[in-house]
């Protein structure tokens, strides 16, 4: 509300795009996350621990007495994993608005884009920027 009120001081209207990042924690790509983690100044032992936790995991489905063959898991963050929210924040941390006039407000897997009447980048271009970020969006 603070940002909207502030923007309405100099604009007649504000366009607000509410973006739902579909199954946000389930679709985190381990390769992209690894690249982003490597770019941070973290101790190598911590990086190694996180990578070892995320890699080499498999899943199986059991129906009645039938058990599927193990399939590798290369996406997602394990539910209940303490670092899960932090890893997700790192995943979407570099997502920013194209214009300094427009505001991108992020909270967990909810993202709100505020575009005032007077702006140098259209709301469609901002949405395309979010869409191309690699995050899975439900429209």
N, C-alpha and C positions, 0 to 999 in steps of 0.2 A: 504494500500500500504506500509505503514511503516513496518508492521510486515512481510510482504512477502519479502520486500527488505532486512530486517535484517536476515531473515532465509536463503535467497539466498547467503549470505556472507559465509555460512559454508555448504551449501547443493547444489547439482546440480539441484534439482527440488523440487517443493512443490505441494502436492496434496491438492486441495481445494474442499470441499464438501459444497454446498450451500443448506441449509435446509429450506424448507418452512413449517412453523407450520400452518397447515390448520385451518382456522377459529379460530385463536388463542383465541380471546376474547370470542367466543361463546362456547368453550369447557372447560373453566376453571371449574374444579370440586370444588364445594363449600366445601365439606368435607376436601379435600386435602388443599385447600386455608386456611380454618379455622385452621387446624393443624399447617400450616406454620406461620400464623399470631400469634397464641398462643405462638409459640416459640420465638417470638420477644419480646423485653422489651417495650411493649406499655401499656399505661394506660388502665385499665380494662374498663373504660367508653367508650373509643374510640373503643376497640374491640367489646363491646356490641353494639355500634352504627352501626359498619360495619356489624356484624352478623345479626342484626335486619333488615338492609336494604337488605341483600342478601337472607334472609329466608322468607318463607311465601308468596312468590310471585307466581302469576298464570298467565297463558296466555290463550286467546281464539282466535278462528279463525271465521271470519264472511265472508260468501259467499252469496251474494244476501240478502235474508231475513232470512237465517239460521245462527244460532250462536252455535258453539260447546260448550260443557261443559268445565268449567275451568280445566286446567291441571297444576300441580305444576311445577315450574322452579327450578331445582336443579343444573344447570350448567350455566355458562356464566356470563358475567359482563354486566350490563345494558349499552346500547349504549348512549354515551353522559354523562355518569356518570364521574364526575371530578376525582374520585380516580381510575377509570378503568385502565389507564396505570400503575399507581403505584402498584395496586393489581396484574396486570399481571407480572410486574417485580419481585414482591415477589414470585409469582408462579414459575417462571423459574430461580430465583436467585441462587438456590443451584445446578444448572446444571453446571458442570465443566468438563474439559477434564480429561481423566484417566491418561495421561502423562503430566509432566511438560514441555516436549518438544513440544507437540502439543498445538495449540491455538484454543480456542472456543471464537469467537467474536459474541456478541449478541447485536441486536438493535431492540427493540420492538419485533415483531414476526418473524424477520429474524435472522437466526443463521448460521454463517459460521465456518466451521471446517478446520483449516490449519494443515496439517500433512507433515512435511519435509521428505526428503529422509532418513535421519538418525534419527530414532525414536525407542523407546522401546515398543510402543503400536501401533499396526496396525490400519489403517483407518477403517477396518471392525469392530474391537472391539470398537473403538470410536463411530462409528455410532450406534452400538447395545446399547451402554451406553445411547446415546441420545434417542433412540427408547424406551428404558425401563424406561425413566424418567417420564412417564405418560402424556407427551405432545403429541398431535395428529399430526403426520408428514405425509405430502404428498410426496410420492416417485415418 
